[in-house]
Amino acid sequence: MTVSTPPIAERRPYSFTTHDVTIDDHYAWLKDPGYPDVTDKDVLAYLEAENAYFESMMAPHKALTDRLYEEMKGRIKEDDSSVPQKDGDWLYWTAFETGGEYRKWWRKPVAGGEDVLILDEPALAEGKEYFRLGAFSVSEDGRYLAYAIDDNGSERFEVRVKDLTTGNHLPDVIPGMLSEIVWTTDSTGFLYGLANEQWRTDNVRYHRLGTPISDDVELFKEADEGFRVGVSETSSRKWTVIASGDHVTSEIWLLPANEPLATPLLVSARQVGREYDVDEHDGTLFIHTNDTDPNFRLCTASIEAPGEWTELIGPSRHFYMTGVECFRDFFIVDGREDGLDQIEIHRYDGGLPKRIAFPEASYDAGLGNNPEYDMQVLRVGYESMVTPGTEYDYDVATGTLTTLKVQEIPSGYDASKYATERLKITARDGTEVPVSIVYPKDFPRDGSAPLFLYSYGAYGYAIPPGFSTGRLSLLDRGFAYAIAHIRGGDDLGQQWYLDGKLDKRANTFNDFVDVAKGLIAERWTSAGKIAIAGRSAGGELMGAVVNSDPELWGAVIADVPFVDVLNTMLDADLPLTPGEWPEWGNPIEDKAAFDLIRGYSPYDQVKRQDYPPMFISGGLNDPRVTYWEPAKWAAKLREMKTDDNVLLLKTNMGAGHGGKSGRFESLREAAEEHAFVLWQLGVEA
């Protein structure tokens, strides 16, 4: 059925008053009062009408979409497998079969023997519209596998346990889980956390195999509704780690891995604004913390006096310490120096640390899968915007890197056709913003070519300058592709993050716009030839910059965009809201936060003006950015915009925050988005 006119959502009178300000919200009805069960017929009818319009508008471009999909699929090795890694008496790896959407998990004895299939994701996913494997954990004795699955995108996982000696599943099934799984030393039980009604993990529980779920013991319960609880283990596996925290504050408790019912040991009581995490070596805690400096430092303490911290490595102005991992004979300090990843090896007895040297000026690198405490050869991952993902073994004693695997691109890839640079563009307040850019070597620097600009800018999450096979479909059609490392991420350290949140949130939006203007000034592209994209909080960024500078953008991709910021932060009953207040502010209690958020919230700031072509996506089961945020935004944009540019809203009716599952199904969504960009920029080739 051809749908030639966009659906127009009904305006229904609704208003509310907060801090003596009355706000009209005519599209509030798109939030189903029964959420997370969405059954309201009017809501579903509107979403389905938008989906029908989306399909109708994209239908003429199906050949292009299909061509892009086949290109992207052709760059994926269909029967790909991971490099085996030793853990205890077994070698573990994963493998895809040709045409398979999901991987299979294998192992075989180190001493020799047959390959054993331990988990078959394709079989688990069969007949399901959505499938995702969550936690995956083998018991210490190697006999049991506990794993968690989500088959609707709601991120409420079901735990199952398999006896790997018989291949049979135990009757132990735990629904509603949202955490990792950590086995006890004796392999008779494991620790996990349940999601509460508000989709928050506020607990750690102990399940003993063969006992009813109702008998599981609650080991820890968090009282603060803004905190979330996680469970993990130290590298030595001697201690189970219970971590509770929000975006700015953390608190750690330890349990002996062989005594899950012992009284948890508090490392140090929470202090607002202080974050820390912990590993352990030979009775000494290694504590990575920002207590004195936003670039973090490393302290030590004894297990007997865990709150008495002694500085081991002080904070550095140029080196942002992002993590610490202990091994038997050395410990690793991860970080970024002037924005570039570094891996440092430190000996416990002192001496100068060694850094792993990488060959390019801009790259993405980090430790890979290193499951054992006694590791003398480390698995390391590396890539850049022109170098496919590469897996190395790094010999700690000799400092040599041995290539184990390079990402294979079956349809072919010639790195010499492309160039990458790291630029610095000055924002309006004088701050230099890094930009990673990749482009064809014959790219014209005369402003005539299109450019794709991506960013995120929130939660202290850095966007690494890594490799993408999907991106090649744009580069090979004459695009440059740039990543703006804007404030709000921690690309240049935690202060970079702090300078893009709360009352400094405008820096994030301004940085993005100023990067675009800087690229135009340097003749990389021109206004109207820039396609931009952001996801989740990056979708909020998209919403802000189409309100402020719509004329710059030739096409906009906003995936699961967090755009109804004020309403979400005013709704304490939503799953994420209390934990988000440290990130955005609490507009319920704070009038200044209310005014600040209202001033940039994309939905609230939609105005009567021209908007660029836009592709908006959402997920009906998304618990992070609820489906009504993109739906309300699209409805209001349709009402207010004064242009004839295309606006599309696509809601995945059987998926959540990550979109469709499966390695090929997710490619179809990427192909649709690329096709939209090429269509709108007139590059349909």
Protein Blocks (a to p, Z undefined) as FASTA:
>chain_A
ZZfbdcddddddddddeehiacddfklmmpcfkbcbdfbfklmmmmmmmmmmmmmmmmmm
mmmmmmmmmmmmmmpcfkgccddddehjbccdddddehiabdcdddddfkbpcdddfbdf
klmmgopabdcdfdddddfkomaccddddfehnopacdddddfknopacfbdcehiacdd
dddfklpaccdddddfkopafbdcdddehiafklpccfbdcfblkbccdddddfklmacc
dddddfkbccdddddfklmkbccddfbdcdehiacddddeehiacdddfklbcnbpaddd
dfklmmlccdfbdcdfklccfbdcddfkbccddddeehiacdddddfkgpjddddddfbf
bdcddddddfbfbdcbdcdddddfklccddddddfknopacdfbdcddfkopafklpccd
ddddddfkopacdddddddfklccehpaccddddehpghiacdddddfklmmmmmnopac
dddddehiamnojklmmmmgcjlmmmmmmmmmmmmmmmmmnopacehiaccddehjlmmm
mmmmmmmmmmlpgbdcdehiafblmlmmmmmkbmklmmmmmmnopfklmmklmmmmmmmo
mklmgccdddddddddddfklmkbgfklmmmmmmmmmmmpccfbdcdddddfkbcfkope
hjklmmmmmmmmmmmmmmmnopaZZ
